[in-house]
Structure formats: structure tokens, C-alpha cells
Amino acid sequence: MITDINIQQTGVGVSYKLHQNYPNPFNPVTNINFEMPEAGYVTLKIYDSRGSIVNTIFNGKLSQGSYSLSYDASHLSSGIYFYEMRSGKFVMTKKMVIAK
């Protein structure tokens, strides 16, 4: 399920990075920033604490750059979740907390 997101390019990426979301904890909207040193396919997914996929928030091709994504999690209940970025051989996961 893809939710309503707002993603925008904010600069030039020099390496693969997935930043900690902010604010964290949050209710109901948070920002996720990431960087890509080259164009490629990117997948961003949200997982619950059991490891089940809750949401695919982005799945597509992006050019080299720094990106900021605004994610509305109002449909999720309070708790600990994880978000994961995959692009090529790069995989990184971070923890986020929804506090309602």
C-alpha cells in the first residue's frame, strides 16, 4: 500500500545515506531524508516490530541527489516501527516511534 507522500530533491548526494527521521517520536507526520550518489531504483518500506511490512512508501527510480520525504502515519497505531531504504547493494534500516 502506497500512502500519500511528498518527496523532493534537496541537493546533491555524495554517498548512500539514510538519516534518522525527525521529529522522532512523532504524531502523525515525520520527515525522512536520504542521499544517493548515483541514479537508481529506491525502495522505502515501513515494518512493524514483528518484521511485517506495513507500508511501501516509495518504490521507483531517482536520480543522484539528496531527498526529503514527508510521511503521514496517521493510519498507524502508536508503537515502534522501522523504515528501510534499499538501492542497489545499499540497505539501511532505522527505528521510528509513533506516539499518539
C-alpha positions in Angstrom: 0.0 0.0 0.0 1.5 3.3 -1.0 0.3 6.3 1.0 0.3 10.0 0.3 3.9 11.2 0.5 5.7 14.3 -0.6 9.2 13.7 -1.9 11.5 16.4 -3.1 15.1 16.6 -4.2 17.1 18.9 -1.9 20.7 18.7 -3.1 23.5 16.6 -4.5 24.2 13.2 -2.8 27.8 12.1 -2.5 27.2 8.7 -0.8 24.3 6.4 0.2 22.8 7.6 3.5 19.6 7.1 5.3 19.1 9.7 8.0 17.2 9.4 11.3 13.6 10.6 10.8 12.5 13.8 12.5 10.7 14.5 14.7 11.0 11.2 16.4 8.8 10.3 18.3 6.1 11.9 16.0 2.4 12.2 15.5 1.3 11.9 12.7 3.8 13.3 10.2 7.6 12.8 10.1 10.4 13.6 7.6 12.8 11.0 6.2 15.9 12.3 4.5 18.2 10.1 2.3 21.0 10.5 -0.2 22.0 8.7 -3.4 25.4 9.1 -5.1 24.1 7.8 -8.4 20.7 7.3 -10.2 19.0 4.1 -9.3 15.9 2.3 -8.1 15.0 3.0 -4.5 12.6 1.2 -2.2 11.5 2.7 1.2 9.4 0.4 3.4 7.9 0.6 6.8 7.9 -2.5 9.1 6.2 -3.2 12.4 8.1 -4.5 15.4 7.4 -8.1 14.3 9.1 -7.5 11.0 6.0 -7.5 8.8 5.8 -4.9 6.0 3.2 -2.2 7.0 3.7 0.1 4.0 5.8 0.7 0.9 6.2 4.4 0.9 8.4 4.7 -2.2 9.3 2.4 -5.0 10.8 3.9 -8.1 13.8 5.4 -9.9 15.5 8.5 -8.6 18.5 10.5 -9.9 21.6 11.3 -7.9 20.8 13.6 -5.1 19.6 14.3 -1.5 15.9 13.8 -0.9 13.4 14.7 1.8 10.2 12.7 2.2 7.3 13.7 4.3 5.4 10.6 5.6 1.9 10.7 7.2 1.5 7.8 9.5 -2.0 8.7 10.8 -3.3 5.3 9.8 -0.8 3.5 12.1 -1.2 2.9 15.8 1.3 4.1 18.4 4.4 2.0 18.7 7.9 1.2 17.4 8.3 0.9 13.7 11.3 0.5 11.3 11.9 2.1 8.0 14.3 0.6 5.4 16.0 2.0 2.3 17.2 -0.3 -0.5 19.1 0.9 -3.6 21.4 -1.5 -5.4 23.6 -3.2 -2.8 22.8 -0.5 -0.2 20.4 -1.5 2.6 19.9 0.5 5.8 17.2 0.4 8.5 16.3 2.9 11.2 13.9 2.9 14.1 11.0 5.4 14.5 8.4 5.9 17.2 4.8 6.9 16.7 3.3 8.5 19.8 -0.4 9.3 19.6 
